[in-house]
Amino acid sequence: MPQYVLMLLEDESWEKRSDDERKRAYAAIRTWVNDLRMKGIMKGGEELQSKRTATTVRRNNGAISVTEGPFIESKEHVGGFMMIEVPDLDAAIALAKSWPGGDVEVRPIVVH
């Protein structure tokens, strides 16, 4: 069965939410994730620390540089990821639409 990664996107508004808003959001997310685990759909995944904790390793003409911070400056960033196993892209998109946390990028995993 095909596997996909859901890249769970967030923006700065997450950090501006009140504690109560975040608690409610996390409760909804936990319910959603637990349901997928029980159905055997979720194969792995984790929440990521803030983009402020990112370190970027770049390669440019054979030279390698290490920089504190995310690779690109953007309003959205990946806040977490989830590997799922579903019958097809339509099923992956349906799950992404049901994600209670915001926007999601769906990417198929390469099979070798």
Backbone torsions as a table, in degrees:
resi	resn	phi	psi	omega
1	MET	NA	140.3	-178.3
2	PRO	-62.7	147.6	175.6
3	GLN	-116.7	148.2	-179.2
4	TYR	-136.1	155.1	170.1
5	VAL	-109.2	129.8	172.1
6	LEU	-97.8	116.6	175.4
7	MET	-94.1	114.7	-172.2
8	LEU	-89.2	111.4	-172.3
9	LEU	-93.0	146.8	174.3
10	GLU	-143.8	168.8	177.1
11	ASP	-132.0	-175.0	-176.0
12	GLU	-62.9	-19.0	-178.3
13	SER	-63.1	-25.8	179.0
14	TRP	-59.2	-45.5	-177.6
15	GLU	-71.3	-17.9	-179.6
16	LYS	-89.2	-6.2	-179.6
17	ARG	-70.6	152.2	175.6
18	SER	-71.3	164.4	177.9
19	ASP	-59.3	-40.9	179.1
20	ASP	-63.7	-41.4	178.6
21	GLU	-63.1	-42.4	179.4
22	ARG	-66.6	-40.4	177.8
23	LYS	-60.9	-42.8	178.7
24	ARG	-64.9	-41.3	179.6
25	ALA	-64.1	-46.0	179.2
26	TYR	-63.2	-36.6	177.9
27	ALA	-62.1	-44.9	178.7
28	ALA	-64.3	-40.4	180.0
29	ILE	-66.1	-44.6	178.7
30	ARG	-59.0	-43.2	178.4
31	THR	-60.3	-46.4	-179.1
32	TRP	-61.2	-48.5	-178.4
33	VAL	-64.6	-45.3	180.0
34	ASN	-60.3	-37.7	177.1
35	ASP	-62.3	-44.3	179.3
36	LEU	-66.4	-37.0	177.4
37	ARG	-64.1	-45.8	-178.8
38	MET	-63.1	-32.0	179.1
39	LYS	-82.6	-5.8	-179.8
40	GLY	77.8	13.9	-178.8
41	ILE	-82.3	-42.8	-178.1
42	MET	-78.8	124.5	-178.5
43	LYS	-105.5	-12.7	179.2
44	GLY	167.6	170.0	177.7
45	GLY	148.8	162.9	-178.5
46	GLU	-156.9	156.8	169.3
47	GLU	-80.7	144.2	179.0
48	LEU	-102.5	151.3	174.6
49	GLN	-67.5	167.8	-177.6
50	SER	-52.5	151.5	178.3
51	LYS	-61.4	-19.6	177.5
52	ARG	-64.1	-19.7	-178.8
53	THR	-91.7	-0.5	-175.7
54	ALA	-69.7	149.6	170.7
55	THR	-128.7	131.8	-178.1
56	THR	-111.4	130.6	175.0
57	VAL	-107.4	119.6	-178.3
58	ARG	-115.3	147.0	175.2
59	ARG	-118.7	127.1	-179.1
60	ASN	-141.4	109.4	-179.3
61	ASN	52.6	44.1	177.7
62	GLY	85.4	-13.4	178.9
63	ALA	-92.4	141.9	179.2
64	ILE	-113.7	133.1	175.4
65	SER	-126.2	147.9	178.2
66	VAL	-117.6	126.1	-176.0
67	THR	-128.3	137.1	173.3
68	GLU	-72.6	138.2	177.1
69	GLY	110.5	169.2	-177.7
70	PRO	-70.9	161.2	-179.2
71	PHE	-62.2	-43.7	-179.4
72	ILE	-127.2	152.0	173.8
73	GLU	-89.8	121.7	178.5
74	SER	-154.7	164.0	177.6
75	LYS	-75.1	-32.0	178.3
76	GLU	-101.9	149.2	174.7
77	HIS	-149.4	163.6	-179.7
78	VAL	-77.1	119.2	-179.9
79	GLY	-97.6	-12.3	179.2
80	GLY	-179.1	174.6	179.8
81	PHE	-146.5	158.1	179.1
82	MET	-145.9	131.1	174.6
83	MET	-97.3	128.6	-178.8
84	ILE	-126.5	158.8	176.3
85	GLU	-127.6	113.3	-177.4
86	VAL	-139.0	165.4	-175.0
87	PRO	-62.0	-33.1	-175.3
88	ASP	-165.3	177.6	-178.7
89	LEU	-60.7	-37.5	179.0
90	ASP	-59.3	-40.5	178.5
91	ALA	-67.7	-38.1	177.4
92	ALA	-64.2	-41.9	178.5
93	ILE	-65.1	-40.4	178.2
94	ALA	-60.2	-41.5	177.1
95	LEU	-64.9	-42.8	178.8
96	ALA	-59.6	-38.2	178.6
97	LYS	-65.7	-28.0	-178.4
98	SER	-87.7	-6.3	179.8
99	TRP	-59.7	123.2	-175.8
100	PRO	-79.7	-2.5	-172.4
101	GLY	-98.1	-8.6	-178.7
102	GLY	135.4	-143.7	-175.6
103	ASP	-78.9	152.8	-177.3
104	VAL	-141.0	135.6	170.0
105	GLU	-102.9	129.2	-178.4
106	VAL	-104.9	125.6	179.0
107	ARG	-132.4	129.5	175.1
108	PRO	-71.1	148.7	176.3
109	ILE	-87.2	136.6	179.3
110	VAL	-72.3	132.2	176.6
111	VAL	-105.2	124.7	178.6
112	HIS	-102.2	NA	NA
